[in-house]
Amino acid sequence: MTTGSFRFGDLVIAPPRPLERVAPLLREELCADVEERGQVTVHLAFTAGFMDGIRIWPSTYLLCRTSGQRSPLLHAEGIPHAPTWRVVPPGRRIAFTLLFAALPRACELFDLVEEIPEDGGFYVPGIARNGMDVYRLGI
């Protein structure tokens, strides 16, 4: 087993790093008063196919289908930020969490969109809003 870079076509992918922990004060800031501040938490599970890697772009957002308003990504945990890749062995399931700004109160249906300048961004359409604004999705 090597610990060097992995080549995927013309792309060089760095080996996975240990998950970085969110600084305690930042975690407290992001998680405090969730109802009052209206953040949306999305827990995702990704199952890798052949030669898959995973990362999240800061351009990821939630799109309210009613108003068209975008709720930007505030924080991601358990997934590296682009341009860094995490190589995921085939069949392995990786869990990560995304925290977004509040959706409009009237929003009942929204999409998760990772808008990136290439094919393969995450897209989960038609997520029904719940009262807690905490969601568990598979991608």
Backbone hydrogen bonds, N-H to C=O, Kabsch-Sander energy under -0.5 kcal/mol:
donor,donor_aa,acceptor,acceptor_aa,energy
6,F,13,I,-3.2
8,F,11,L,-3.4
11,L,8,F,-2.0
13,I,6,F,-4.0
13,I,11,L,-0.6
14,A,12,V,-0.5
27,R,23,A,-2.7
28,E,24,P,-2.3
29,E,25,L,-2.3
30,L,26,L,-2.7
31,C,27,R,-2.2
32,A,28,E,-1.6
34,V,31,C,-0.7
37,R,33,D,-2.9
38,G,34,V,-2.0
39,Q,34,V,-0.8
40,V,100,F,-2.1
41,T,133,D,-2.5
42,V,98,L,-2.9
43,H,41,T,-0.5
43,H,135,Y,-3.5
44,L,42,V,-0.5
44,L,96,F,-3.1
45,A,137,L,-1.9
46,F,94,I,-3.0
48,A,46,F,-0.6
48,A,92,R,-2.5
52,D,49,G,-0.8
52,D,88,V,-0.7
54,I,86,R,-1.9
56,I,80,P,-2.3
60,T,57,W,-1.5
61,Y,113,V,-2.8
62,L,71,S,-2.1
63,L,111,D,-2.8
64,C,62,L,-0.6
64,C,69,Q,-2.6
65,R,109,L,-2.6
68,G,64,C,-2.0
71,S,62,L,-2.8
73,L,60,T,-1.6
74,L,99,L,-3.5
75,H,99,L,-1.7
77,E,97,T,-2.7
82,A,56,I,-2.7
84,T,81,H,-1.7
86,R,54,I,-1.9
87,V,85,W,-0.5
88,V,52,D,-2.4
91,G,48,A,-2.5
92,R,89,P,-2.2
94,I,46,F,-3.0
96,F,44,L,-2.3
97,T,77,E,-2.7
98,L,42,V,-2.8
99,L,75,H,-2.9
100,F,40,V,-3.0
101,A,72,P,-2.2
107,C,104,P,-1.7
110,F,127,I,-2.2
111,D,63,L,-2.0
112,L,124,V,-2.5
113,V,61,Y,-3.0
113,V,111,D,-0.6
114,E,122,F,-2.6
115,E,59,S,-0.8
115,E,113,V,-0.8
116,I,114,E,-0.8
124,V,112,L,-2.3
127,I,110,F,-3.7
128,A,126,G,-0.6
129,R,108,E,-2.8
135,Y,41,T,-2.5
137,L,43,H,-2.9
139,I,45,A,-3.0
